[in-house]
Amino acid sequence: MEDYLEEFVREGEDHVTELNNALLTLESDPEDDGAMDRIFRTAHTLKGNFGAMGFEDASDLAHAVEDLLDAMRQGEIAVTADRMDHIFAGVDEIEACLDEIEAAGEVTRNVRPTITDLRAVLEKADEPATGTAAQESTTEDVAFDPATLDADGDRVVQATVEMADSEMPGVDAMFVLEDIQETFDVLGAVPEIDAIEDGEYDEDFALALATDAGDVASVIAENGDVTNVTVQELDTESAGSETETTAADAGGSGTDSVGEIQSVRVNVDQLDELHGLVEQLVTTRIKLRRSVGANDRRTEEELDDLDKITSNLQDTVMDMRLVPMKKIVGKFPRLVRDLAREEDKQVEFTIEGDDVELDRTILTEISDPLMHILRNAVDHGIEPPEKREAAGKDPTGSITLRAERERDRVKIQVIDDGQGVDHDAVRTKAVEKGILDSAEAADLAEDEVAELIFHSGFSTTEEVTDVSGRGVGMDVVNDTVRRLDGSVSVTSDPGEGTTVTLTLPVTVAIVKVLFVESGGEKYGIPIKTIDEISRMRPLKQVDGEEVVTYDDTVYPLVRLGRALDVPGETRNGDGMLVKIRDTERQVALHCDAVQGQEEVVVKPFEGILSGIPGLSGAAVLGEGDVVTILDVATL
């Protein structure tokens, strides 16, 4: 039963997300019949699923939402923002029911007040229809006119489906229809699909299907709730032929096959366990290679084979953990809509690149930071309509969430066309907070001013709001992203808007690093951040700082021993240079020696060690030694 409940909850969550987003589409365009059809069908499915699982109160709640939507769908009442508020409240209550079912296996909350509210909205409606047009049945019998069916060149058949006796004929029919719609293009139904799913049919119903398949009857009859299927071709040139298949006959055929299963569901705990085993395998491989003598050629060759196998397994597991962005961003349109309504602002929200994939751990971790950034964009960024108009801007503000893959990293941006960050206010607040003195604030470059918002407790807003609070959030965003081996930055043009950019790794844990030594301590630098390794070069002084030159380009020098306050003695005159890629940071690192490279399992620092500049985590080597992995961007 637990497996069924989990499947039911996951499916219900998807339906709620789909319902929210389709409702937003309808709210922006009340004449969008496609959105209305998606909404009504999803609400109807939720009602049926709750009823089938025995959650009657939740089913009644979904029914109340469905009835109000049906009145809009039939053109009896108009689609208004106030009515949509009530529907959204009903959807929120449905989501809360799903949360309770997942946590306790039952619904304990009192949903009756919400049902009463929805019914009251329907009863009070007395204005003429200005929304979507009513949709009436155009078919009175089980004969379809092919001329009215848009088959797009495909063969058209009429399938008459006889159903088994049931106490819930509507629910059974709904599942049968879902199976049919996954396989065939349904052009029409008698009675209408909504009526069928309400159980408003005698013993059978008819469907017009566009298909070139020859086994229509047997495919439909595979469903256990179907007792008989009659298929008749709808053709203007011939009377057609009929075939009849009973459920008992559906699977004996040598020409019919279920087909290969293309995907399976994997519990995330099992996936995490598999990922942990791969990490152990990588660590064991490192230990094994270090323990083998350098002259044992045969063992070395076998280890090379093990490397290939481990790498392939590692890549496979990493790919299994990748999840598309849409899994978390699906709820964001509703979030922005509610915040804008609360603040009396007009906002157009756009999502781009929601098919970009990230490791599920990273995706889960950045969900809350992204929500906070969006809250800030609505609360602090987008101006009220009258203020935007006075500034010569469109009264409707724009917020865009954009994700794109760049090699082994993903860049996520939240872009708004609001009032931007007030640089003077930021400088003043930085001085008040003691982050900078007056001279430092005055000398701070314009492109660095906005970055000050990442300091703990920093805010230029005096009024505490329920939306963003005050001085809490952006420092947490920064800490979370850096803990994931990512970076966050902000750019802003006063009066024009703000862009917050998060750069994150696609996957976590296993990386190839270069081992370097400074003052007797060993450190790891991710290979992907390194551009060049060389011996020490002549030094120059620029504004009192040490620099080195590569191809006429000057790079600041960072001595690891000093930067990390290494207690041992470090070499100042000679040693090695590690030049970092310009895309990461324009800098060269000095170390005493370079000791080779290796793949390691990196564990990010937690607790008081998390967020320390220059450090991203630690790795355990084959001998059990713990090596610190550097974050060159913050070193």
C-alpha positions in Angstrom: 0.0 0.0 0.0 2.9 2.4 0.8 4.2 2.0 -2.8 0.8 2.9 -4.1 0.5 5.9 -1.8 3.9 7.2 -2.8 3.0 6.9 -6.5 -0.3 8.6 -5.8 1.4 11.5 -4.0 4.1 12.0 -6.7 1.4 12.0 -9.4 -0.8 14.4 -7.4 2.1 16.8 -6.9 2.7 16.8 -10.7 -1.0 17.5 -11.2 -1.0 20.4 -8.7 2.0 22.0 -10.5 0.4 21.6 -13.9 -2.9 23.0 -12.5 -1.1 26.1 -11.0 0.7 26.9 -14.2 -2.4 26.4 -16.4 -4.4 28.6 -14.1 -1.8 31.3 -14.5 -2.1 31.0 -18.3 -5.9 31.3 -18.0 -5.7 34.3 -15.7 -3.5 36.2 -18.2 -5.8 35.1 -21.1 -9.3 34.2 -20.1 -10.1 33.3 -23.8 -7.4 30.5 -23.8 -9.6 27.4 -24.3 -6.6 25.1 -24.4 -5.6 26.2 -20.9 -9.2 25.9 -19.6 -9.4 22.3 -21.0 -6.1 21.4 -19.3 -7.2 22.9 -16.0 -10.6 21.2 -16.0 -9.2 17.8 -16.9 -6.4 18.0 -14.3 -8.9 19.0 -11.6 -11.2 16.2 -12.7 -8.3 13.7 -12.5 -7.4 14.9 -9.0 -11.0 14.4 -7.9 -11.2 10.9 -9.3 -7.8 9.9 -7.9 -8.7 11.1 -4.4 -12.0 9.2 -4.6 -10.4 6.0 -5.9 -7.9 6.1 -3.0 -10.7 6.6 -0.4 -9.8 10.2 0.5 -13.4 11.5 0.4 -12.8 15.0 1.9 -10.0 15.7 -0.5 -12.2 14.4 -3.3 -15.0 16.7 -2.3 -12.5 19.6 -2.2 -11.3 18.9 -5.7 -14.9 18.5 -6.8 -15.7 22.0 -5.5 -12.7 23.4 -7.5 -13.9 21.5 -10.5 -17.4 22.9 -10.3 -16.2 26.5 -10.1 -13.9 25.9 -13.1 -16.7 24.2 -15.0 -18.9 27.3 -14.6 -16.1 29.4 -16.1 -15.6 26.8 -18.8 -19.3 26.8 -19.7 -19.2 30.6 -19.9 -21.6 31.0 -16.9 -19.3 33.2 -14.9 -16.3 35.3 -15.9 -12.6 34.6 -15.2 -11.6 37.3 -12.7 -8.6 37.8 -10.5 -10.7 37.6 -7.3 -12.3 34.3 -8.4 -8.9 33.0 -9.3 -7.7 33.8 -5.8 -10.3 31.5 -4.4 -9.4 28.7 -6.9 -5.7 29.1 -6.1 -6.6 28.8 -2.4 -8.4 25.6 -3.2 -5.4 24.2 -5.0 -3.2 25.1 -2.1 -5.5 23.2 0.2 -5.3 20.2 -2.2 -1.5 20.4 -2.0 -1.7 20.5 1.8 -3.9 17.3 1.7 -1.2 15.6 -0.4 1.4 16.6 2.1 -0.6 15.0 4.9 -1.2 11.9 3.0 2.6 11.6 2.3 3.4 12.2 6.0 0.7 10.2 7.7 -1.2 8.3 5.1 -4.5 10.2 5.7 -6.1 13.6 5.6 -6.7 15.1 9.0 -7.2 18.8 8.1 -10.6 20.3 7.9 -11.2 21.2 4.3 -14.9 22.1 4.7 -14.3 25.9 5.1 -12.5 26.0 1.8 -15.2 23.9 0.1 -17.9 26.3 1.5 -15.9 29.3 0.3 -15.7 27.8 -3.3 -19.4 27.0 -3.3 -20.2 30.5 -2.1 -18.3 32.0 -5.0 -20.3 29.9 -7.4 -23.6 30.7 -5.8 -22.9 34.5 -5.7 -22.0 34.7 -9.4 -24.8 36.6 -11.2 -22.9 38.6 -13.8 -23.0 37.8 -17.6 -20.4 35.6 -19.1 -17.3 37.3 -20.5 -14.9 34.4 -20.2 -14.5 31.3 -22.3 -17.4 30.3 -24.5 -19.6 27.4 -23.5 -18.7 24.0 -24.9 -21.7 22.0 -25.9 -22.0 18.4 -27.1 -22.3 18.2 -30.9 -23.0 14.5 -31.1 -26.3 12.9 -30.2 -25.5 9.3 -31.1 -22.6 6.9 -31.6 -22.0 7.7 -35.2 -19.2 10.2 -36.1 -19.2 12.2 -39.3 -15.7 11.9 -40.7 -16.0 15.3 -42.3 -16.1 16.9 -38.9 -13.0 15.1 -37.6 -9.6 16.6 -38.3 -7.5 13.4 -38.8 -4.6 15.1 -40.5 -4.5 12.4 -43.2 -4.6 9.4 -40.8 -7.1 6.6 -40.9 -10.1 7.3 -38.6 -11.8 4.5 -36.7 -14.7 4.4 -34.3 -14.0 2.3 -31.2 -17.0 1.3 -29.1 -15.7 0.4 -25.6 -17.8 -1.8 -23.3 -17.0 -1.5 -19.6 -17.2 -4.1 -16.8 -19.6 -3.5 -14.0 -18.2 -1.2 -11.3 -19.1 0.8 -8.3 -17.0 3.7 -9.7 -17.7 3.7 -13.4 -16.3 7.2 -13.9 -13.0 6.4 -12.2 -12.6 3.2 -14.2 -13.4 5.0 -17.4 -11.0 7.8 -16.6 -8.1 5.3 -16.3 -9.1 3.5 -19.5 -9.3 6.9 -21.4 -5.8 7.8 -20.1 -4.4 4.6 -21.4 -6.1 5.1 -24.8 -5.0 8.8 -25.0 -1.3 7.7 -24.4 -1.5 5.5 -27.5 -4.0 7.0 -29.9 -5.1 10.5 -31.0 -8.7 10.9 -29.7 -10.7 13.1 -32.1 -14.1 12.8 -30.4 -16.2 10.9 -27.9 -19.8 10.1 -27.3 -20.8 11.0 -24.8 -18.2 13.7 -24.2 -15.0 12.7 -22.3 -16.1 14.8 -19.2 -19.4 12.9 -19.1 -17.6 9.6 -19.5 -15.3 10.3 -16.6 -18.3 11.3 -14.5 -19.7 7.9 -15.2 -22.5 9.3 -17.3 -22.7 6.4 -19.8 -24.7 3.2 -19.9 -22.5 0.2 -20.6 -20.3 1.6 -23.3 -19.0 4.7 -25.0 -17.6 5.5 -28.4 -14.4 7.2 -29.4 -13.2 8.5 -32.8 -9.5 7.7 -33.1 -6.9 8.8 -35.7 -4.5 5.9 -36.2 -2.8 3.7 -38.7 -2.5 0.9 -36.3 -4.2 -2.4 -37.2 -4.6 -3.7 -33.6 -6.7 -1.0 -32.1 -9.2 -3.4 -30.5 -6.6 -5.7 -28.9 -4.6 -2.7 -27.5 -7.7 -1.2 -25.9 -9.0 -4.5 -24.6 -5.7 -5.1 -22.7 -7.1 -2.9 -19.9 -8.7 -5.1 -17.3 -11.8 -2.8 -16.9 -12.7 -3.3 -20.6 -14.9 -6.3 -21.5 -15.4 -5.8 -25.2 -14.2 -3.5 -28.0 -15.8 -3.0 -31.4 -13.8 -1.1 -34.0 -15.3 0.3 -37.2 -13.5 2.4 -39.8 -14.9 5.8 -40.6 -14.4 6.3 -44.3 -16.2 8.3 -46.9 -15.3 5.8 -49.6 -16.3 2.5 -47.9 -18.7 1.2 -45.3 -15.8 -0.1 -43.3 -15.3 -3.3 -41.5 -15.8 -4.3 -38.0 -13.6 -6.3 -35.7 -14.5 -7.4 -32.2 -12.1 -8.3 -29.4 -12.9 -9.3 -25.9 -10.5 -8.7 -23.0 -9.8 -12.5 -22.8 -8.6 -12.5 -26.4 -6.4 -9.5 -26.1 -3.0 -11.2 -25.2 -2.8 -14.5 -27.1 -1.6 -13.2 -30.3 1.9 -13.9 -31.6 2.0 -10.6 -33.5 1.1 -8.4 -30.4 3.6 -7.6 -27.8 3.7 -5.3 -24.8 7.0 -3.9 -25.9 10.3 -3.4 -24.0 10.1 -1.4 -20.7 12.0 1.8 -21.4 12.3 3.1 -17.9 11.9 2.2 -14.2 11.4 4.2 -11.0 14.3 4.2 -8.6 13.9 5.2 -4.9 16.2 8.2 -4.2 17.5 6.4 -1.1 18.7 3.5 -3.3 20.2 6.0 -5.8 22.1 7.7 -2.9 23.3 4.3 -1.7 24.5 3.4 -5.2 26.3 6.8 -5.4 28.0 6.2 -2.1 29.2 2.8 -3.3 30.7 4.3 -6.4 32.5 6.8 -4.1 33.9 3.9 -2.1 34.9 2.2 -5.3 36.8 5.2 -6.5 38.6 5.6 -3.1 39.5 1.8 -3.1 40.8 2.1 -6.7 43.1 5.0 -5.6 44.4 2.9 -2.6 45.0 -0.1 -4.8 47.0 1.8 -7.4 49.2 3.4 -4.7 49.9 0.0 -3.1 51.0 -1.7 -6.4 54.7 -1.6 -7.2 55.7 0.7 -10.1 57.3 -2.2 -12.0 54.3 -4.6 -11.9 53.3 -4.0 -15.5 50.6 -6.7 -15.7 48.8 -5.4 -12.6 49.1 -1.8 -13.9 47.3 -2.9 -17.1 44.6 -4.5 -15.1 44.3 -1.4 -13.0 43.9 0.6 -16.2 41.0 -1.6 -17.1 39.5 -1.1 -13.6 39.9 2.7 -14.2 37.8 2.5 -17.4 35.1 0.4 -15.8 35.0 2.6 -12.7 34.8 5.8 -14.8 32.0 4.4 -16.9 30.1 3.4 -13.8 30.7 6.7 -12.3 29.4 8.6 -15.4 26.3 6.3 -15.5 25.5 7.0 -11.8 26.0 10.7 -12.2 23.7 10.8 -15.2 21.1 8.9 -13.2 21.2 11.6 -10.6 20.5 14.4 -13.1 17.1 16.0 -12.8 15.7 18.7 -15.1 15.3 22.2 -13.7 11.5 22.0 -14.3 11.2 19.8 -11.2 11.7 22.8 -9.0 10.9 25.8 -11.1 7.4 24.5 -11.9 6.1 26.2 -8.7 7.8 29.5 -9.2 5.2 31.1 -11.6 2.6 30.7 -8.9 5.0 32.1 -6.3 5.7 35.2 -8.4 2.0 35.7 -9.1 1.0 35.6 -5.4 3.8 38.0 -4.4 2.8 40.4 -7.1 -0.8 40.3 -6.1 0.2 40.9 -2.5 2.3 43.9 -3.4 -0.2 45.4 -5.9 2.4 45.0 -8.7 2.1 43.8 -12.3 4.7 41.2 -13.2 5.3 39.1 -16.3 7.4 36.0 -15.4 9.2 34.0 -17.9 11.2 30.7 -17.5 13.9 29.7 -20.1 15.9 26.6 -20.1 13.9 24.5 -17.6 15.1 21.3 -19.4 18.7 21.9 -18.2 19.7 19.1 -15.9 21.5 19.2 -12.5 22.4 16.7 -9.9 19.3 16.2 -7.7 21.3 17.2 -4.5 22.3 20.5 -6.1 18.8 21.1 -7.4 17.3 20.5 -4.0 19.8 22.8 -2.3 19.3 25.8 -4.6 15.5 25.7 -4.6 15.2 27.9 -1.5 17.9 30.4 -2.7 16.2 30.8 -6.0 12.9 31.4 -4.3 14.5 34.1 -2.2 16.1 35.8 -5.2 12.7 35.8 -6.9 11.1 37.3 -3.8 13.7 40.1 -3.8 13.0 40.7 -7.5 9.3 41.2 -6.8 9.6 43.0 -3.5 12.8 45.2 -4.0 13.2 45.2 -7.7 9.9 45.7 -9.6 8.3 49.1 -8.9 4.6 49.7 -8.5 2.8 50.4 -11.8 2.3 54.1 -11.2 6.0 54.5 -10.4 7.1 52.6 -13.5 4.8 54.7 -15.7 6.1 57.9 -14.1 9.6 56.7 -15.1 8.5 56.1 -18.7 8.5 52.3 -18.3 5.8 49.7 -19.0 3.6 49.4 -15.9 4.1 45.6 -16.1 7.5 44.6 -14.8 9.5 41.7 -16.3 11.3 38.9 -14.4 13.1 36.1 -16.3 14.5 32.9 -14.8 17.1 31.6 -17.3 19.2 28.4 -17.1 21.9 27.3 -19.6 24.6 24.6 -19.6 28.2 25.6 -20.1 30.4 22.6 -20.3 30.4 21.0 -16.8 28.6 23.9 -15.1 25.2 25.5 -15.3 24.5 29.2 -15.2 21.2 30.3 -13.7 20.1 33.9 -13.9 17.3 35.9 -12.4 16.8 39.0 -14.5 14.4 41.8 -13.7 13.8 45.2 -15.3 13.0 47.0 -12.0 14.6 49.9 -10.2 18.0 48.2 -9.7 20.3 48.6 -6.7 20.7 52.1 -5.3 24.5 52.3 -5.2 24.6 55.3 -3.0 22.3 53.7 -0.5 24.5 50.6 -0.6 27.6 52.6 0.1 25.9 54.4 3.0 24.6 51.2 4.5 28.1 49.6 4.2 29.6 52.4 6.2 26.8 52.2 8.8 27.4 48.5 9.2 31.1 48.9 9.5 31.8 46.8 6.4 33.8 49.7 4.9 35.0 53.1 6.0 33.9 56.3 4.1 37.1 56.4 2.0 36.8 52.8 1.0 33.1 53.1 0.1 33.8 56.2 -2.0 36.6 54.4 -3.9 34.6 51.2 -4.5 34.2 50.5 -8.2 30.6 50.6 -9.5 30.6 47.0 -10.5 31.6 45.9 -7.0 29.0 47.9 -5.1 26.1 45.5 -5.6 28.2 42.6 -4.4 28.0 44.1 -0.9 24.4 42.8 -0.5 25.9 39.3 0.2 27.2 40.5 3.6 25.3 39.0 6.5 22.4 41.2 7.6 22.9 43.7 4.8 19.8 45.5 3.5 18.9 48.9 2.2 15.2 48.5 2.9 14.0 50.1 6.1 10.5 48.6 6.0 10.1 45.0 7.1 7.8 43.2 4.7 6.2 39.7 4.8 7.7 39.0 1.4 11.4 39.5 1.9 11.9 40.4 5.5 14.9 42.6 6.1 18.6 41.8 5.9 18.2 38.0 5.8 18.7 35.9 2.8 21.3 36.9 0.3 24.2 35.9 2.6 22.5 32.5 3.0 22.2 32.3 -0.8 25.9 33.1 -1.1 26.9 30.5 1.5 24.7 27.8 0.0 26.0 28.3 -3.5 29.6 28.4 -2.5 29.2 25.2 -0.4 28.1 23.5 -3.6 31.3 24.6 -5.3 29.5 27.3 -7.1 29.6 31.1 -7.3 27.0 33.9 -7.2 27.3 37.4 -8.5 25.0 40.4 -9.0 25.0 43.2 -11.6 22.7 46.2 -11.5 22.0 49.4 -13.4 20.0 51.9 -11.3 16.6 52.4 -12.8 17.1 49.6 -15.4 17.2 46.4 -13.5 19.2 43.7 -11.7 20.7 40.3 -12.7 21.7 37.7 -10.1 23.8 34.9 -11.6 24.4 31.5 -10.0 27.1 29.3 -11.5 27.0 25.7 -10.3 28.6 22.4 -11.1 26.3 19.9 -13.0 27.4 17.0 -10.7 29.0 16.7 -7.3 31.6 14.7 -5.4 34.2 13.1 -7.7 36.6 15.5 -9.4 40.2 15.4 -10.8 42.6 17.6 -8.8 46.2 18.7 -8.9 48.1 18.1 -5.7 50.4 20.9 -4.6 52.6 21.5 -1.5 53.2 24.6 0.5 55.0 24.7 3.8 54.9 20.9 4.1 51.0 20.9 3.7 49.3 19.2 0.8 46.3 20.8 -1.1 44.2 19.9 -4.1 43.3 22.3 -6.9 40.5 21.2 -9.3 42.1 20.5 -12.7 39.2 22.2 -14.5 40.2 25.6 -13.0 43.9 25.3 -14.1 45.2 26.9 -17.3 49.0 26.4 -17.0 51.7 25.1 -14.7 55.3 26.5 -14.8 58.3 27.2 -12.8 58.6 30.4 -10.8 58.8 33.5 -13.1 60.4 36.9 -12.4 58.3 39.1 -10.1 57.2 42.7 -10.5 55.5 45.1 -8.2 52.3 47.0 -9.1 50.8 49.3 -6.5 52.8 47.3 -3.8 51.4 43.9 -4.9 53.4 41.0 -6.4 52.5 40.2 -10.0 53.8 37.9 -12.8 53.5 38.3 -16.6 52.1 35.8 -19.1 52.1 36.9 -22.8 52.1 40.6 -21.8 49.2 40.1 -19.4 49.7 40.9 -15.8 48.5 38.4 -13.2 48.3 39.1 -9.4 50.4 36.5 -7.4 48.8 34.6 -4.5 51.3 32.7 -2.3 49.4 29.8 -0.8 51.5 29.7 2.3 50.5 33.3 3.2 46.9 33.1 2.0 46.3 29.9 4.1 48.5 30.9 7.0 50.5 27.7 6.7 52.6 27.1 9.9 55.5 25.5 8.1 58.3 27.3 6.3 57.5 28.1 2.6 59.8 29.0 -0.2 59.7 32.6 -1.3 62.3 32.7 -4.1 61.6 29.6 -6.1 58.8 27.0 -6.4 56.1 26.5 -8.9 53.3 28.7 -10.4 49.8 27.5 -11.2 48.0 29.9 -13.5 44.2 29.8 -13.1 41.8 30.0 -16.1 40.8 33.5 -16.8 37.1 32.4 -16.7 37.5 31.4 -13.1 39.8 34.2 -11.8 42.8 36.1 -13.3 45.4 35.1 -10.8 48.5 32.9 -10.5 49.1 30.7 -7.4 52.6 30.1 -5.9 53.4 26.8 -4.2 56.5 25.0 -3.2 56.0 21.9 -5.4 53.5 20.1 -7.7 52.9 16.4 -6.8 50.7 15.1 -9.6 47.0 14.7 -10.2 44.3 12.2 -9.3 40.5 11.7 -9.1 39.2 12.1 -5.6 35.9 12.1 -3.7 35.3 15.6 -2.4 33.2 16.1 0.7 32.1 19.7 1.1 32.7 21.3 4.5 29.7 21.7 6.8 29.0 23.6 10.0 31.6 26.2 11.1 34.0 25.2 8.3 31.4 25.9 5.6 31.8 29.2 3.7 35.5 29.8 4.6 37.0 31.7 1.7 39.5 29.7 -0.3 38.3 26.2 0.9 35.6 24.1 -0.9 35.9 20.7 0.9 38.2 17.8 1.7 39.2 14.5 0.1 40.4 11.2 1.7 43.4 9.7 -0.1 44.3 6.0 -0.3 46.5 6.1 2.8 43.7 7.7 4.8 45.2 11.2 4.6 42.8 14.1 4.4 43.6 16.8 1.9 42.0 20.2 1.7 40.5 21.1 -1.7 40.9 24.8 -2.6 38.3 27.1 -4.0 40.4 29.4 -6.2 37.6 31.8 -6.8 37.6 32.9 -3.1 41.2 32.2 -2.2 
